[in-house]
Amino acid sequence: MISDIAKAAAQLGDPPIRKRIGLSIALALGAAGAHVALLARREDRLAEIVTEIKTVGGTASAIPVALTQSGLA
């Protein structure tokens, strides 16, 4: 599976510098055929990333969460 992820990442080309490594990993996993579960606070950004993953042939679920809220840890 790791070699499949590396191949998928290479096929994405040399994307502009990403703010977060998680996005690059999510895109590579999606391109390799994995269903990606995304967790973040911003629903609008989650929707954008789901669209990006679909563009490379993957599937994803967006789950809005606020992990910094008191009492959730």
C-alpha positions, 0 to 999 in steps of 0.5 A, a space after each residue: 500500500 505504501 508504494 501505491 501511495 508514493 506512486 499516486 503522490 508522484 502522479 499528482 505532480 509537483 503541487 504548490 507548497 502546501 500549508 499542511 502535510 495532512 492535505 498532501 497525504 489525504 490527496 495521495 491516499 485518495 488518489 491511491 483508492 483509499 476512502 479518506 475521513 477528514 476532520 477539521 473545524 472549518 466546514 467550507 475548507 472540508 468541502 474544498 478538500 473533499 472536492 480536491 480528493 474527488 478530482 484525483 479519483 478518490 472519495 472522502 467524508 467530511 466531519 466538522 469537529 472542534 477538538 479544542 472545546 473544553 471537556 472533549 479531551 
